[in-house]
């Protein structure tokens, strides 16, 4: 198994979609969020519009993930569910 990435489930309520994504563990949460938001905008034919005030939230706890924290330093692991709001 590749230790550089984890598989997460991303829920995006604004477009009523869920995605399974591999994310690199050595990148900051904010970097990953920006890349995912850019991809969502393109894949959804602009139905999803990236915003500066969105955050990743833990599905289990509701806690916000710090955009300055590296993925590996969070509680995210294979199979984690996060919400983009």
N, C-alpha and C positions, 0 to 999 in steps of 0.2 A: 504494500500500500504506500502511496505517495504521502510523505510526512509534511510536504510543503503546502498542501491544500487540504481544506475540509469541505465536506458536502453539507450545505445548509438548505433549509426550506424557507423561502422568502414569500411572505404574504403581502400583497399590495392591494389594500382595500379600495383605494381610489379608482382602480380599473378592474376590480373584482377578479384578480388573477393570483395564482400561486406558481412559484418557480422553484425547481431544484437546481442549485448552483454550486459549483466549486469555487471557493474563494482562497486566495493565497494568505497564509498565516503570517507572513513577514511584512504585510502592508498595513497601513493605518486604517482604522474604521472609516474615517472621512474619505480617504482615497478610494476605498472599495465602494462606498456609498455613491460617490460621484460617478464612477465607472458604471455601476449598475443602473443608476438613474439615466445616464446618457444612452445606454443600451435599451432600457425600457422605453424611452422616448422614440427611439428609432423603430423598435419592434412593434410598438403599439400604434404606429402611424400618427404619432403626436397626440394620442389620447392621454398619455402620461406626460405631464409637464414638470421637469425638475424644478425644485424650489430650494432656497437656501435654508429654510426653517424646518426641513424634514429631518427625521432621525430614525435610526434603527432601534426598535424596542424588543426586548426579550418577550417571546410569546408566553413563557412560563411565569416570569416574575413581573413583567411590565416595566422593568428598569430600562433606562436609556443607555445605549452604548456611547461612550466618550469618543468623539471623532478623532481625538489626538492619541488614542491608545492603539497599540498594535493588536491585530486580531489574536495572536498567540497569547497576549497578556489579558485577554478577556475570558469569560467562561464559555465561549463558543467552542463547540466540538462537533465532530461528525454527527449529523442528525438533528442539530439545533434548529429550532424554528424562530425566525425573527419577523417582525412586522415593520414595514416602511410606511411611516405616517409623517 
